[in-house]
């Protein structure tokens, strides 16, 4: 609109300006939720990398809690999570009592790895392939003891969709995970296949037991595995 010289342009009333401000703030808040929330991030990654996400929904708090319940936080070694995703299991492990400095998370997606680093600043998040976990240990990229030696990996917690990963890549992950696991350690894997053997059994691990979590979408199964040479003197059920 053309301004007439000598006449000040009309301004909307204060109430109208305040309403405009509230609408603008609401739009910014909605934009942050849509673009930055874990659920939105998961869905965007699902669209970009459907084969690596493995499910149409992120892991439920119930599934994450049951996975974490099978981890003993009192042991002095490391807990290595393969496929951190949006951080549901990571958060459950920390709530279980796992010390942040003893938790290492591998995540192949750059966007999800950045999200995990921001959400869990005290946890070591490695943006990389889970198949490189043994190499990372050998290169001292994982936490070490006072003498500079790699700490034992007491638990490997995997949320990877192994059955949807191409066979060559899956075999590298299985070999590396079994290699890095301490002789007394436990490997936890959740799967949406409620029946049948675990892919980890083909990598030399033996399944000690399974638990079904029906309060997840879709329902899931948690497998507990150990090295075949391990006498397994202690129970694996959650306290």
N, C-alpha and C positions, 0 to 999 in steps of 0.2 A: 504494500500500500504506500502511495506517495505521501511524504510528510510535508505539511504546510508550514512555511517559514514562520517562526515566532510562536508556534503552537506546539506544546510538548505532546508526544504521542501518549495515548491512553495506555495504562498498565492494568493488567487484570487485578481484581481485588486480592487482598492478602490470603483469603481462604482458598481462592482458586489456585494461587501460586503454591500454597501448601499442599493442595491436592495433587498438583502436577509433580511436586517433589516426592510425595508418597508413592505415586505410580512409578516414577523413575526408580526409586529405591527398590520397589517390589520387583520391577523388571530385572534389575541387577541381581537381586537375590535369586530369582528363578533361574537366571542365566548361569549363576554359579552352581546351583543344584544340578541343573541339566548337564553342564559341561564338566563338573569336577567331582560329583558324587561317585563313590565306588561302584554303585549299580550301573550308572551311566557309563562309566569307564569300562566296566566289564562288557556291557552290550556293544560298545564301539569296538572293542577288541574282538568280540565274537564275530562281528561283521567283517573285520579285516582278516582275522586268522581263525576261521571256524574250526579247522582241523586241530588246532593246538589248544582250544578252550575246552572242548569235550563235553559241554553241557550248556543248556539254554539259561541256566540260573547259576549264580555264584553259590558256593558252599553255604549251607545254613549254619546258624550258630550252634544248633544241636549237633550236627555232624562235626563241626570244628571242635566242640567241647569234648565229644567222645574220642576224637583223635588225640587231643591233648591229654585226656585222662589216662591214656596208655603210656605216657611219657613220665619217667621218674625224674623230677627236677633235682633230686639230691645227689645224683651222680656227677662226677667232676668233669666229664668229657663234653663234647659238642653235641648239639642238636642241629642237624642240617635239614632244611626244608627245601624240597624240590618243587618248583612251581608255586611261588607265593601268591599269584593272582592278585586279588584286591586286599588280601591281608586277614581274612577271616580266621584261618588256622594260626597264622602268626600271632594275632591278638589272643587267641585261646591259649597258645603255648606260654605267652608272657603271663596271662592270668593264672595259669597253672603253677607258675613259680619259676619257670626257666629264666635264668639270668640273661639279660640282653646281650652281654658280652660273650655268652656261650651259644648264641643262636645265630646261624648263618642261613640266609635265604637266597636261593638261586631263582632268577626270573628272566626268561628270554625276551619278553616284551619290554621294549624301552619305556613305553608309557606306563606300564604297570610297575616296572622297577623304580621309576621316578616317583610314582605314587607311594610305593612302599618306603622309600628312603625318607620321604617327607613325613609319612605317618609314623614311622618307627625310627627316629634319628639315632637311637643308641644301638640298633641292630645292624649287623653287617649285611647289606643287601648287595649281591653280585649280579650285575646285568650280564647274563651269559647263559650258555647252554648247560643243562643239567649233566650232560655227558662229560663235561669238563671238571666235575667235582673232584675226581681223584687227581687230576693234573693240578688243580688249584691247591690241593693239600700238599702234593709233592713240591710245589713251588713256594711253599710257606705263605700262601695267600690266605689261608685259614688261620684262626688264632693258634698260637703256639704256647708251650710252657716256658718256664723260666730259663731253661737250657736252650730254647729255640727250636725244640722238637715239636712236631705236630701233635696236638691234643687228640686223643682217641675220639672217634665218632660213635657215641653211645646210641644215638637214635638217628635214623633217616626217616623223615616224614614226607611222604610223596602225595601230592594232589595232581600229578600228571595224568592226562588221559592216555595211558599207554596203548590201549587197544586202537586208538585212532591215529597214533603216530606211525609213520611209515616204518617198515620193518628194519631197515639199516640203522635209522636214527634210534629206534627203540632198543635195538641190541646194544648200541653204544651206551645208552643210558643205563640199561640193566647191568652191563659189565662194570661200569664206573661205580654205580651205587653199591653193588655187591663187593667191589674191591675196597671201597673206602670204609665200609662198615666194620667196626671193631669185632673181634671174635665173640665177645660177650654181648654185642649190641643187638638192637631190634630195629626192624624196618617196618614201617606202617604205611600201607597203601590203601586209599579208598577207591572204589570202583563202582560203576553203575551196573556191572554184570553181577547179578546176585548169585549166580551159580558158576561152577567151573573152576579150574586151577588159576593161580595167579601167574602172570608172566614172569614174576621174580623167581618162581620155582625153576624155570628154565635157565636161570642164571646161577644156579647152585645154592639157592636159599631154600629152606623148608618152612612150610606154613605151620605155625603153632596153633592157630585158631582164627576164627572170624566172628564178626559181629555185624548184624544188620541194623541200619538206622533208617527206619521207615519215615521219620519226621523230617525228610529232606525231599527236595524236588529235583530230579526223580529220587526214589529210594536208593540207598547206597549200602555197600558192604565194606567193612574195614577188615583188611587182612593183616595179621601180625606174623612176621617172618623172622628167621634167624639163620645164622651160618650153619651149614650142615655139620660142621665139626664141633659145634657148641653143645656141651652136655645139658644146657638149659636147666640149671638147678632151681630157678625161681619162676614163680607163676607170672603170667602175662596179663591177667585180668586186672581191670582198673580197680583201685581201692574205693 
